[in-house]
Amino acid sequence: MAMTDVLSAEDIKKAVGAFSAAESFNYKKFFEMVGLKKKSPEDVKKVFHILDKDRSGFIEEEELKFVLKGFTPDGRDLSEKETKALLAAGDKDGDGKIGADEFATLVAES
């Protein structure tokens, strides 16, 4: 499954482009711009599984760094600071990774 099966290619391009500058990533604005906020829980879960590259059932810090690339190959890598901020926002149980339910909560809170 491709990200464009769930989200519009145009929304993805606009959202990723809006955060192309280093240190500019804001997950709340990004999830809203990319259209994820308006999606059903099932679609949010589909996006989670696309971003979970190693199929571990979690999005680990290393995968978070490449979260924009998960939406489009043109996306930039997040900085260490941006990655840690996103992990801190999403990791509700403190295990150092984001599970599917935590991801759904992160999107809902954005």
N, C-alpha and C positions, 0 to 999 in steps of 0.2 A: 504494500500500500504506500502510495506517495502522499506527501503533505497536501498536494493539490487535489487529492480525492476528498479531503475534508475542508480545506480552506481555499479561498479564491487566489489564483496566481497573482492577480493585481493587488490584492490586500497584502499578500506576503511581500511582494516587491516594494510596496510603499512603506510597510512597517520596518523591513530590514534596512531600507534606504534611509529612513528617518534616524537610525541609530548607527550610521556608518562611521561617525567620528569616534575616536578612542575615548573611553570613559563616559560615553553618553547614554549607555544602556539603562533603560528604566523598564523593568518587567511589567509593571502595571499598565503603562502607556502602550508597551509593545503588545501585550495580550489583547488589549482593547482594539488597537489599530489593525492587528492581524485577523480580527474577527473571532478569536477564540472565546472571548467573554460571552458572546451570544450563542455559542454552540451548546448542544445537549451534553449531559454527562457522558453519554456513550462516545460522542465525537471527541470530547476532551480526553477520554481514555485512549482513543485511537491515536491522538497526537502524542500522548505520553509514550505509547508503545513504539511509535516512530522515533522518538528522541532517545529511547532506551536502546542504544545501538548494540550493546552486548547481550541484550535479552535477559538481564539478571532480575528484572522486576523492579529495578531501581534506576534512577538517574544519578550517577555518582558525580563527584566534583569534576573529574576528567571529562565526562560527557557534557556537563554544564558549560564548560569552556567553549564547546563547539555548538551550543544551542542554536545560534543563528544559522549556522551551516545546516542544521537539521531541518530548517524551514526552506532554505535555498542554498545551493553550492556557492553562490556569490557572497554569502554572509561572512562577516569577519569573525575572528576569534574574540571572545570576551577577554578582558584583562584579568589578572589575578584578583584585583580588587572587586571588579564587577562579578566575577565568578563566585567569590566568597560571599558577597552581599546577596546574590540570588540563592545560594545554598542556605545562608542564614535565614532568609525569608521563608523558604520552602520546607526546611528540615524541622518539622514540629516536634519530633520525638528525640532529636539530638543524636541520631545514629550516624550522621555524616553523609547521608544520601537522601534522595527524595523518592518516596514510594508513590504509587498511583493515586492513593487517597490524598496524600500530602500535595501532590501536583494539582489535583482537582480543587482542593482548598485554596492553594496559591492563586489559581486562575479565578476562582469565585471571589476572592478578597481583592482582586485587582480592580 
